[in-house]
Amino acid sequence: MAKIDHGQLIRKALMTGVSYVVPFVVAGGTIMSLALIFGGVEGVKVEGSMAYIIRQYGAAIMSLMVPIIAGYISYSLADRIGLAPGMAAGLVAVQTGGGFLGGLIGGLIAGYFMMYLKKIKVHRNLMGLMNFFVYPVVGSFVVGLIMLFVIGKPIGAINTGLVSWLKGLQGINAILLGAIIGAMTCFDMGGPVNKAAYAFVIGAMGAGIGEPYASMKAAISVPDFALALSTLLFPKFYTEEEIEAGKAAWVLGVAGITEGAIPFALADPLIVIPSMMVGGAIASAIAMYGGSSILTPGGGLFTLPLMKNVWVFIVAMVIGSLVSAALVSFLKGLKYRKKNGVKSVNNGGN
């Protein structure tokens, strides 16, 4: 019997949950933003108004965030039978104050419980009953009891402490957290490390803290803008395909799509990835220290009117992009000169 790699299972489950929750977060956040754009800050407070109703609708979609991520974490581990118990665990996490963190843990508990529960052999004639009645009822009941009476309150206390810590971040602590978020964002540009940072900032956003998301947002566009600028200024360091990709990277950067830098990272990872991480860390650190904040996910740079301390954010993103562009261009130049120097020596020897 093959040994189960639980670390790999958990990583895959968490990434699955994050992937499925993103559309809900983006949809809910964008609709809430539309209410603010059309109704204004005061307009959304007028009960019964169109802006108020739209704002409430967007908030309702956002409230699905924790049950959805818990449900799909469980689904990743136990397949379809894990979905209902996982979402139930997410609902309890909300009720007990566990928030996003509680949803992550609850989803893992539900997924593992259902994964082992379905290992119990039953006659094939009973499988219909098991799938549509026994598994969802037993799973939701047992996982609910665990969340309600065993770990719900401790996770709620941890989550409350985390929220208080985030709200109190100042000075060097804010800079350090921002730098970590930015470096993770630019490390694999949409990969597992990037998504881990995204899960953290979305969890903070769910608690009403917008600074971590704004700091990540400052770093998201850095790779695109930096590489687009580098290909524009130093085309001889790049292939024709990379130069064309650099032109598209301007648009992707505006849209907040980090993946536009992936072709460059794949072609030259030891130069591109560290260069992007440095600029991303600087951009996020400046944005975090300067108090940039936004509670609307997605939207690239189009959501700037909804941001607090937007000029700090813009300065942070510009500085981070310039640093990454300078660093990647310098390292590419060293490589280019070394390569041409080797060629010259070889030709002279012949």
N, C-alpha and C positions, 0 to 999 in steps of 0.2 A: 504493500500500500504506500503510495507516494506521500511524503511528508508535506503538510500544508504550510505554506509561507504566509503566516498571519500578517506580517508587516506589509507584504505586497497586497494582500487582500484588503487591508484597511486603507492603504493609500489609494487603491483603485476605487474603493467604495466612497471615500471622501471626495475624490475628483468627479465621480459620477454624480454625487449629490450636488456639488457646486455647479456642474455643467447644466443640470436640469433646473436649478433654481434661478440661473441668470436671466432667462426670458421673463420670469415673473417679476423679478426685481426691476428690470429695465422697463417693462410695461407699466408697472405700478408707479415707479418713480417718475417716468415721463408724463403719465397722465396727471399726476399731482403737480408737476411743473407747469403743464398746460393750464391748469386751473389758476395757478399763480400769475402766469403771463397774461391771461385774459381777464382775471378778476382782481388782481392785485392782492397785496398782503391783507388789506382790510376786507376786500370783497369775499375772500374765502371764509371769513368768519361770520358772514351774514347767513344765518340758518334759512334754508329753503331756496337760496339763490342758486343759479346755474353753476357758478364757480364753487360754491360750497358742496353741491351734490357731486360734481366731478372730482373734487378733492377727496371726498369721502370714498368715492368709488376707487380711486387710485390707492388710497390707504388700505382699503379692503383687499385689493390685490397684493399689496406689500405684506399684509398680515399672513398671507399664505406661505411666506418665505420659510419659516421654521418647520412647519409640517411637511412642506415639499422636500426640503433638503434631508430631513430625517427619513421620510418615506423612500426616497431614491437611494440613500445610503443603504437602507435595509434591503431594498430591491436588488442592489448590486450584489449583496451577499447571499440572499435567499431566493432570488428571482421573484416572480409575481406574487407569491404568497407572503412575501415580506413587506409589501406595499402598505396594506392597511395597518398592521401593527406598528410599522415605522411612522406613519403619519399620526397615529394615535399617540405615540411617544412624543412626537413633536408638539402636539396640542398640549400634552401634560407639561412639557418643558416651558411653554408659554405661560400656563396657569401657575406654575411654581416659581416663576421668575428666572428660570434657567436660560431663557432667550436662545440666541444662536448657538452658544456653547452647549446648552442642554439639548438642543436639537441634534447636534453632531454626536454626542454621547448616546442619546436615546436611540438614534438611528442605528448605531453600532450594536447596542444591546438587543434591539429588535431583530436586526439582521442575523446576529449570531444565534439568538434563541430559535428563530425560525429555521435557520440552516441546519441546526442539530435536531430540531423537532421533526423535520421531514425525513430524517434518516430512519425514523421508526417505521418498520415495515408494516404495511397494511395490505389487505387483499385488493386487487385491482378493481373489483366491483365497488369498493368503498371510496375510490379516489375522487369521484365527483363530490361526494358528501364531505370529504376531507378538505378539498380545495375551496368549496363555496360556503362551508359552514364551520367545520372544526378548526381549521387553520386560522381564519380571521378572528373568530371569537376567542379561542384559547390564547392565541398570540397577543391580541389587543388587551385581553384581561390580565394576563401574567405580566406583560411588559408595563402596562399601566400601573399595576400594583408596585412593581419595582421602582418606577419613576415617582409615584406618589408618596410612598412610605419609606423608601430606602435612600435613594440618591437625589431626589428632586430638590429638597431643601438645601443640602450641601452644595449642589451645583448652582442653585439660585444665589447662595451666599458668595460663591466664587465669582459668579457673573456680576453681582452687585459691586464686589471689590474691584473687579477689572474695569467696570464702567467708571467708578469713582477715580481710579488711577488715571484713566484716559482723560477724564475731565480736568484733573489736576496737573496734567503734564505741562511743564514749563522749562525754559532754558535748555540745558544740556540733555535732559531726558527726552524732550520733544525732538531735538536735533538727532539724537541717536535712533529713536524709533522711526523717524522719517527716513533716515539713511538706510536702515534695514529694509523698510518697505520698498524704497526706490531700487535698491540693489536686487531684491528678490523679483521685483517687477520686470527688470531688464535682464535677468539671468537667462531665462529660457523663453521669454517673449510669448506668453500664452500657454506655456507648458505647466507641469505640476507645481513647480516652485512659484511661478506667477499666480497660479490659481490658489495656492495656499495663502499668499498675501491678499488676494482678492477676497477669500473667505473671511479673513480677519477684518478687513476694512468694511465689508458689507455687514458683518456682525456688529461693528461699532456704529454703523449707520442705522441699523435696526434699533439701537439703543438711543438714537437721537444725537450721536456724535459724528460730525461731518468732517473733522480735520484729517483723520487717517485716509478717508477716501480721496479728499482733495490732494493729499500728498502723493498718493498713488497715481492720481490723474495727472499730476505734474510730470511724473516719470514715464507714463505710458507713451507719450508722443516723442520722447527724447530720442530713442533709436531711429525712428523714421526721419525726423528733422536732421539729426546729426549726420546720418548716412547720405541723405539727399544733398545736404550742404557739401559734404566731403566729395561726393561724386561730381558735383557742379564745379568745385574749385580745383580739384586734382583728378581729372578724368584719366590721366595716364596710369594711375594706380589701380584702375578697375577695368574689368572686361566690358565689352559692349553690352552684354546682357545686364550686368550690374548697373551700368549707367542708365539704361532704360528703367530698371527697377527703382533707381534713385529718383527718377522723375515721378513715378507713381507714388513713391514714399511721401511726397509732400501732401498729397490728397489723403493718404491713409493716416498720416500724422494728425491732420485736422479732424478726421473722423475718430481718432483715438484707437486705431487698430495697430497694435504693436507688431503683429505678425508680418507687416511689410518689411521688417528688418531680418526676417528669418533666412532668406536666401544668402544674405551677406554673412550671417553667423555660421551657416552651414559650410560656406566656401572657405572661411578663414576664422574659425572659432576662437583661437588663442589670441587673436588681435581684436576682433569685433566684440566678443562678449565682455571681457574686462573693461574695454573702453566705454561700452554702453552702461555697464553697472556703475562706473565712477560718476558719469554724468547724471544717471538716474538717481543715485544716492544723494548727490548734491541738490538736485532739483527738489526732491521730496523733503530733504532736511530744511531747505529754505522755506518751502511752503508750509511745513508743519510749524516751524519756529515763528513764522509770520502770521500764523492764525488763519490761513486760508481754510475755508470750510464750505462744504456743499452736501446737501441731503438728497440730491437727485442723481441716480446712477446713469451711466451710459451717456450717449449724445456727443462724445468728443468735445470739441471746443464750442459747440453750439449752445451748451448750457452755461457758458460763462456769465450771462446776465443774472443767473440765479445764485452766483457764488458770493460768499463773504470774503472780503479782502482780495478781490480779483486781481488787483495790480501786483500784489505780492506773488500771486500764483503765476502771472505772466512773466514777471522777472525771473522767478525760479525756473520756469520751463525754458526760457531763453538762455539763461546761464548754463543750465544743465546740458542743453543741446550744443551750445558752443564749446563747452569743455569736452564733451564726447566727440564732437567733430574734430577738434584740435588733436585730441589724443589718438583717435583712429587714423587720422591723416598722417600724423608724425610716425606712428608705428608702421603704417602702410608704406610710407616713404623710405623708412629704414630697410624694409623688406625689398622694396623695388630697387633701391641702390645696391643692396647686397647681391640681388639676383643679376643685375646688369654688370656688376663688377666681376662676378664669377664668369659671366659670358665673355667679357673682354679679355680676361686672363687666358681662358681656354683658346680663344681665337688667336691671341698672340703666340701661344705655345705651338699652334699648328702652323 
